[in-house]
């Protein structure tokens, strides 16, 4: 799987159905009740990082804010939430 972001094409590991379900459940905790669920958000993002196969070396050239944006984009791709051209 490939994700294009920050003028780079990132090679991302594919995940299983069971792993998608796990991420979905983590996201429900992170984005519930319009409350600040920062701890749950970082659990989700950290799990996306683990599953994605992206390494520290891959991330050295971007800022922490960009790392979070990349991981959010990977999550979006995993969940099939990206808008498709029709």
N, CA, C and O atoms as a GROMACS GRO file, in nm:
protein
  344
    1UNK      N    1   0.085  -0.116   0.000
    1UNK     CA    2   0.000   0.000   0.000
    1UNK      C    3   0.090   0.124   0.000
    1UNK      O    4   0.197   0.124   0.062
    2UNK      N    5   0.048   0.226  -0.070
    2UNK     CA    6   0.125   0.351  -0.078
    2UNK      C    7   0.040   0.468  -0.030
    2UNK      O    8  -0.080   0.474  -0.057
    3UNK      N    9   0.103   0.560   0.042
    3UNK     CA   10   0.038   0.684   0.084
    3UNK      C   11   0.128   0.798   0.037
    3UNK      O   12   0.247   0.802   0.068
    4UNK      N   13   0.070   0.892  -0.036
    4UNK     CA   14   0.145   1.008  -0.084
    4UNK      C   15   0.120   1.125   0.009
    4UNK      O   16   0.006   1.166   0.032
    5UNK      N   17   0.232   1.179   0.064
    5UNK     CA   18   0.222   1.291   0.156
    5UNK      C   19   0.360   1.353   0.173
    5UNK      O   20   0.460   1.282   0.174
    6UNK      N   21   0.364   1.484   0.186
    6UNK     CA   22   0.488   1.557   0.206
    6UNK      C   23   0.590   1.530   0.094
    6UNK      O   24   0.708   1.506   0.119
    7UNK      N   25   0.542   1.535  -0.028
    7UNK     CA   26   0.627   1.516  -0.146
    7UNK      C   27   0.700   1.382  -0.145
    7UNK      O   28   0.812   1.372  -0.196
    8UNK      N   29   0.637   1.282  -0.088
    8UNK     CA   30   0.698   1.150  -0.078
    8UNK      C   31   0.590   1.044  -0.090
    8UNK      O   32   0.475   1.066  -0.053
    9UNK      N   33   0.629   0.929  -0.143
    9UNK     CA   34   0.539   0.814  -0.145
    9UNK      C   35   0.586   0.717  -0.036
    9UNK      O   36   0.698   0.666  -0.042
   10UNK      N   37   0.500   0.694   0.061
   10UNK     CA   38   0.533   0.610   0.177
   10UNK      C   39   0.483   0.468   0.152
   10UNK      O   40   0.368   0.449   0.114
   11UNK      N   41   0.570   0.369   0.174
   11UNK     CA   42   0.530   0.228   0.166
   11UNK      C   43   0.471   0.188   0.300
   11UNK      O   44   0.538   0.196   0.404
   12UNK      N   45   0.347   0.147   0.298
   12UNK     CA   46   0.274   0.114   0.420
   12UNK      C   47   0.232  -0.032   0.415
   12UNK      O   48   0.185  -0.081   0.312
   13UNK      N   49   0.248  -0.100   0.526
   13UNK     CA   50   0.204  -0.240   0.534
   13UNK      C   51   0.052  -0.248   0.528
   13UNK      O   52  -0.018  -0.165   0.585
   14UNK      N   53   0.003  -0.349   0.459
   14UNK     CA   54  -0.141  -0.376   0.460
   14UNK      C   55  -0.177  -0.438   0.595
   14UNK      O   56  -0.092  -0.496   0.662
   15UNK      N   57  -0.304  -0.425   0.633
   15UNK     CA   58  -0.347  -0.484   0.759
   15UNK      C   59  -0.464  -0.579   0.734
   15UNK      O   60  -0.530  -0.574   0.631
   16UNK      N   61  -0.488  -0.664   0.832
   16UNK     CA   62  -0.594  -0.764   0.823
   16UNK      C   63  -0.728  -0.703   0.867
   16UNK      O   64  -0.732  -0.593   0.924
   17UNK      N   65  -0.833  -0.775   0.839
   17UNK     CA   66  -0.966  -0.735   0.886
   17UNK      C   67  -0.968  -0.717   1.038
   17UNK      O   68  -1.021  -0.619   1.089
   18UNK      N   69  -0.908  -0.812   1.109
   18UNK     CA   70  -0.906  -0.807   1.255
   18UNK      C   71  -0.832  -0.681   1.303
   18UNK      O   72  -0.875  -0.617   1.400
   19UNK      N   73  -0.723  -0.645   1.238
   19UNK     CA   74  -0.650  -0.524   1.274
   19UNK      C   75  -0.731  -0.399   1.243
   19UNK      O   76  -0.726  -0.301   1.318
   20UNK      N   77  -0.807  -0.400   1.133
   20UNK     CA   78  -0.896  -0.288   1.102
   20UNK      C   79  -1.000  -0.272   1.212
   20UNK      O   80  -1.029  -0.160   1.255
   21UNK      N   81  -1.056  -0.382   1.257
   21UNK     CA   82  -1.155  -0.376   1.366
   21UNK      C   83  -1.093  -0.318   1.493
   21UNK      O   84  -1.155  -0.238   1.562
   22UNK      N   85  -0.971  -0.359   1.522
   22UNK     CA   86  -0.900  -0.307   1.639
   22UNK      C   87  -0.884  -0.155   1.629
   22UNK      O   88  -0.912  -0.083   1.725
   23UNK      N   89  -0.839  -0.107   1.513
   23UNK     CA   90  -0.822   0.037   1.494
   23UNK      C   91  -0.955   0.110   1.502
   23UNK      O   92  -0.963   0.220   1.557
   24UNK      N   93  -1.059   0.049   1.446
   24UNK     CA   94  -1.191   0.112   1.451
   24UNK      C   95  -1.237   0.128   1.596
   24UNK      O   96  -1.288   0.233   1.633
   25UNK      N   97  -1.218   0.025   1.675
   25UNK     CA   98  -1.257   0.032   1.816
   25UNK      C   99  -1.177   0.138   1.890
   25UNK      O  100  -1.233   0.211   1.972
   26UNK      N  101  -1.047   0.146   1.864
   26UNK     CA  102  -0.965   0.250   1.926
   26UNK      C  103  -1.013   0.390   1.884
   26UNK      O  104  -1.012   0.483   1.965
   27UNK      N  105  -1.055   0.404   1.760
   27UNK     CA  106  -1.102   0.535   1.712
   27UNK      C  107  -1.232   0.576   1.779
   27UNK      O  108  -1.253   0.694   1.804
   28UNK      N  109  -1.318   0.480   1.810
   28UNK     CA  110  -1.443   0.513   1.878
   28UNK      C  111  -1.417   0.572   2.015
   28UNK      O  112  -1.490   0.660   2.060
   29UNK      N  113  -1.313   0.523   2.082
   29UNK     CA  114  -1.275   0.581   2.212
   29UNK      C  115  -1.211   0.717   2.195
   29UNK      O  116  -1.235   0.808   2.275
   30UNK      N  117  -1.130   0.733   2.093
   30UNK     CA  118  -1.056   0.858   2.073
   30UNK      C  119  -1.146   0.973   2.032
   30UNK      O  120  -1.118   1.088   2.064
   31UNK      N  121  -1.254   0.943   1.961
   31UNK     CA  122  -1.340   1.049   1.906
   31UNK      C  123  -1.482   1.040   1.957
   31UNK      O  124  -1.577   1.051   1.879
   32UNK      N  125  -1.498   1.021   2.085
   32UNK     CA  126  -1.633   1.006   2.142
   32UNK      C  127  -1.677   1.131   2.217
   32UNK      O  128  -1.594   1.203   2.274
   33UNK      N  129  -1.801   1.156   2.216
   33UNK     CA  130  -1.868   1.255   2.303
   33UNK      C  131  -1.813   1.396   2.296
   33UNK      O  132  -1.830   1.472   2.391
   34UNK      N  133  -1.748   1.435   2.189
   34UNK     CA  134  -1.692   1.571   2.176
   34UNK      C  135  -1.608   1.611   2.297
   34UNK      O  136  -1.601   1.728   2.332
   35UNK      N  137  -1.545   1.513   2.360
   35UNK     CA  138  -1.459   1.540   2.476
   35UNK      C  139  -1.314   1.525   2.435
   35UNK      O  140  -1.282   1.468   2.330
   36UNK      N  141  -1.225   1.579   2.518
   36UNK     CA  142  -1.081   1.567   2.493
   36UNK      C  143  -1.037   1.427   2.534
   36UNK      O  144  -1.028   1.395   2.653
   37UNK      N  145  -1.010   1.346   2.435
   37UNK     CA  146  -0.969   1.207   2.458
   37UNK      C  147  -0.827   1.186   2.406
   37UNK      O  148  -0.800   1.093   2.331
   38UNK      N  149  -0.738   1.275   2.448
   38UNK     CA  150  -0.602   1.276   2.394
   38UNK      C  151  -0.528   1.144   2.418
   38UNK      O  152  -0.459   1.095   2.329
   39UNK      N  153  -0.542   1.088   2.536
   39UNK     CA  154  -0.474   0.960   2.564
   39UNK      C  155  -0.521   0.851   2.469
   39UNK      O  156  -0.440   0.774   2.418
   40UNK      N  157  -0.652   0.844   2.446
   40UNK     CA  158  -0.706   0.744   2.355
   40UNK      C  159  -0.664   0.773   2.211
   40UNK      O  160  -0.639   0.680   2.134
   41UNK      N  161  -0.657   0.900   2.175
   41UNK     CA  162  -0.612   0.938   2.041
   41UNK      C  163  -0.469   0.888   2.018
   41UNK      O  164  -0.440   0.831   1.913
   42UNK      N  165  -0.381   0.908   2.116
   42UNK     CA  166  -0.242   0.865   2.098
   42UNK      C  167  -0.229   0.713   2.101
   42UNK      O  168  -0.139   0.658   2.038
   43UNK      N  169  -0.317   0.644   2.172
   43UNK     CA  170  -0.319   0.497   2.164
   43UNK      C  171  -0.350   0.454   2.021
   43UNK      O  172  -0.287   0.362   1.968
   44UNK      N  173  -0.447   0.520   1.960
   44UNK     CA  174  -0.484   0.490   1.822
   44UNK      C  175  -0.368   0.519   1.727
   44UNK      O  176  -0.330   0.434   1.647
   45UNK      N  177  -0.313   0.638   1.736
   45UNK     CA  178  -0.206   0.679   1.644
   45UNK      C  179  -0.082   0.591   1.662
   45UNK      O  180  -0.018   0.554   1.564
   46UNK      N  181  -0.049   0.557   1.786
   46UNK     CA  182   0.066   0.471   1.811
   46UNK      C  183   0.044   0.331   1.754
   46UNK      O  184   0.138   0.268   1.704
   47UNK      N  185  -0.079   0.282   1.762
   47UNK     CA  186  -0.108   0.150   1.705
   47UNK      C  187  -0.102   0.154   1.552
   47UNK      O  188  -0.054   0.059   1.489
   48UNK      N  189  -0.149   0.263   1.493
   48UNK     CA  190  -0.137   0.280   1.347
   48UNK      C  191   0.011   0.277   1.308
   48UNK      O  192   0.048   0.213   1.210
   49UNK      N  193   0.094   0.347   1.386
   49UNK     CA  194   0.238   0.349   1.356
   49UNK      C  195   0.295   0.207   1.361
   49UNK      O  196   0.372   0.168   1.273
   50UNK      N  197   0.259   0.131   1.464
   50UNK     CA  198   0.309  -0.007   1.477
   50UNK      C  199   0.268  -0.093   1.358
   50UNK      O  200   0.350  -0.168   1.304
   51UNK      N  201   0.142  -0.083   1.318
   51UNK     CA  202   0.091  -0.168   1.210
   51UNK      C  203   0.141  -0.125   1.073
   51UNK      O  204   0.152  -0.207   0.982
   52UNK      N  205   0.170   0.004   1.058
   52UNK     CA  206   0.204   0.059   0.926
   52UNK      C  207   0.339   0.011   0.872
   52UNK      O  208   0.360   0.007   0.751
   53UNK      N  209   0.428  -0.026   0.962
   53UNK     CA  210   0.562  -0.065   0.919
   53UNK      C  211   0.655   0.053   0.895
   53UNK      O  212   0.770   0.034   0.855
   54UNK      N  213   0.607   0.174   0.919
   54UNK     CA  214   0.692   0.293   0.906
   54UNK      C  215   0.792   0.291   1.021
   54UNK      O  216   0.755   0.265   1.136
   55UNK      N  217   0.918   0.317   0.990
   55UNK     CA  218   1.023   0.311   1.092
   55UNK      C  219   1.065   0.451   1.137
   55UNK      O  220   1.033   0.551   1.072
   56UNK      N  221   1.136   0.457   1.248
   56UNK     CA  222   1.192   0.584   1.295
   56UNK      C  223   1.276   0.649   1.188
   56UNK      O  224   1.269   0.770   1.166
   57UNK      N  225   1.356   0.569   1.120
   57UNK     CA  226   1.442   0.622   1.014
   57UNK      C  227   1.359   0.688   0.904
   57UNK      O  228   1.397   0.792   0.850
   58UNK      N  229   1.244   0.627   0.870
   58UNK     CA  230   1.155   0.684   0.769
   58UNK      C  231   1.104   0.822   0.812
   58UNK      O  232   1.082   0.910   0.729
   59UNK      N  233   1.086   0.840   0.942
   59UNK     CA  234   1.022   0.961   0.994
   59UNK      C  235   1.120   1.071   1.034
   59UNK      O  236   1.078   1.180   1.073
   60UNK      N  237   1.249   1.044   1.026
   60UNK     CA  238   1.350   1.140   1.072
   60UNK      C  239   1.341   1.276   1.002
   60UNK      O  240   1.374   1.378   1.062
   61UNK      N  241   1.298   1.277   0.878
   61UNK     CA  242   1.303   1.400   0.798
   61UNK      C  243   1.180   1.489   0.815
   61UNK      O  244   1.174   1.597   0.755
   62UNK      N  245   1.082   1.446   0.896
   62UNK     CA  246   0.962   1.529   0.914
   62UNK      C  247   0.941   1.563   1.061
   62UNK      O  248   0.994   1.496   1.150
   63UNK      N  249   0.864   1.668   1.086
   63UNK     CA  250   0.839   1.714   1.223
   63UNK      C  251   0.739   1.621   1.293
   63UNK      O  252   0.674   1.538   1.229
   64UNK      N  253   0.728   1.635   1.424
   64UNK     CA  254   0.632   1.555   1.501
   64UNK      C  255   0.489   1.582   1.456
   64UNK      O  256   0.408   1.490   1.447
   65UNK      N  257   0.457   1.708   1.426
   65UNK     CA  258   0.323   1.741   1.376
   65UNK      C  259   0.297   1.669   1.244
   65UNK      O  260   0.187   1.620   1.220
   66UNK      N  261   0.398   1.664   1.158
   66UNK     CA  262   0.384   1.596   1.030
   66UNK      C  263   0.371   1.445   1.049
   66UNK      O  264   0.300   1.378   0.975
   67UNK      N  265   0.441   1.391   1.149
   67UNK     CA  266   0.428   1.248   1.180
   67UNK      C  267   0.283   1.218   1.214
   67UNK      O  268   0.226   1.122   1.163
   68UNK      N  269   0.222   1.300   1.301
   68UNK     CA  270   0.082   1.279   1.338
   68UNK      C  271  -0.009   1.289   1.216
   68UNK      O  272  -0.101   1.208   1.201
   69UNK      N  273   0.015   1.387   1.130
   69UNK     CA  274  -0.066   1.401   1.009
   69UNK      C  275  -0.052   1.279   0.918
   69UNK      O  276  -0.150   1.231   0.862
   70UNK      N  277   0.069   1.230   0.904
   70UNK     CA  278   0.092   1.110   0.822
   70UNK      C  279   0.018   0.990   0.881
   70UNK      O  280  -0.048   0.917   0.808
   71UNK      N  281   0.030   0.971   1.011
   71UNK     CA  282  -0.036   0.857   1.075
   71UNK      C  283  -0.188   0.869   1.065
   71UNK      O  284  -0.257   0.768   1.050
   72UNK      N  285  -0.241   0.990   1.074
   72UNK     CA  286  -0.384   1.010   1.054
   72UNK      C  287  -0.426   0.973   0.912
   72UNK      O  288  -0.531   0.912   0.891
   73UNK      N  289  -0.342   1.010   0.815
   73UNK     CA  290  -0.371   0.976   0.677
   73UNK      C  291  -0.367   0.825   0.655
   73UNK      O  292  -0.450   0.770   0.583
   74UNK      N  293  -0.270   0.760   0.717
   74UNK     CA  294  -0.262   0.613   0.708
   74UNK      C  295  -0.387   0.550   0.768
   74UNK      O  296  -0.444   0.458   0.710
   75UNK      N  297  -0.430   0.600   0.883
   75UNK     CA  298  -0.553   0.551   0.946
   75UNK      C  299  -0.671   0.568   0.850
   75UNK      O  300  -0.752   0.476   0.832
   76UNK      N  301  -0.681   0.684   0.788
   76UNK     CA  302  -0.789   0.712   0.693
   76UNK      C  303  -0.787   0.612   0.578
   76UNK      O  304  -0.892   0.562   0.537
   77UNK      N  305  -0.669   0.584   0.527
   77UNK     CA  306  -0.655   0.485   0.418
   77UNK      C  307  -0.695   0.346   0.467
   77UNK      O  308  -0.768   0.274   0.397
   78UNK      N  309  -0.649   0.307   0.585
   78UNK     CA  310  -0.683   0.176   0.639
   78UNK      C  311  -0.834   0.158   0.654
   78UNK      O  312  -0.887   0.051   0.626
   79UNK      N  313  -0.902   0.263   0.697
   79UNK     CA  314  -1.046   0.255   0.721
   79UNK      C  315  -1.128   0.273   0.594
   79UNK      O  316  -1.250   0.255   0.596
   80UNK      N  317  -1.062   0.309   0.484
   80UNK     CA  318  -1.134   0.331   0.359
   80UNK      C  319  -1.216   0.458   0.362
   80UNK      O  320  -1.320   0.467   0.297
   81UNK      N  321  -1.170   0.558   0.437
   81UNK     CA  322  -1.243   0.684   0.452
   81UNK      C  323  -1.201   0.790   0.353
   81UNK      O  324  -1.260   0.897   0.348
   82UNK      N  325  -1.100   0.761   0.274
   82UNK     CA  326  -1.050   0.859   0.176
   82UNK      C  327  -1.152   0.875   0.066
   82UNK      O  328  -1.206   0.776   0.016
   83UNK      N  329  -1.178   1.001   0.027
   83UNK     CA  330  -1.271   1.027  -0.083
   83UNK      C  331  -1.214   0.970  -0.212
   83UNK      O  332  -1.096   0.987  -0.244
   84UNK      N  333  -1.299   0.904  -0.285
   84UNK     CA  334  -1.260   0.846  -0.414
   84UNK      C  335  -1.321   0.930  -0.525
   84UNK      O  336  -1.434   0.976  -0.514
   85UNK      N  337  -1.245   0.950  -0.632
   85UNK     CA  338  -1.300   1.017  -0.750
   85UNK      C  339  -1.399   0.923  -0.816
   85UNK      O  340  -1.369   0.805  -0.837
   86UNK      N  341  -1.516   0.976  -0.849
   86UNK     CA  342  -1.615   0.888  -0.913
   86UNK      C  343  -1.637   0.922  -1.057
   86UNK      O  344  -1.718   0.857  -1.124
   0.00000   0.00000   0.00000
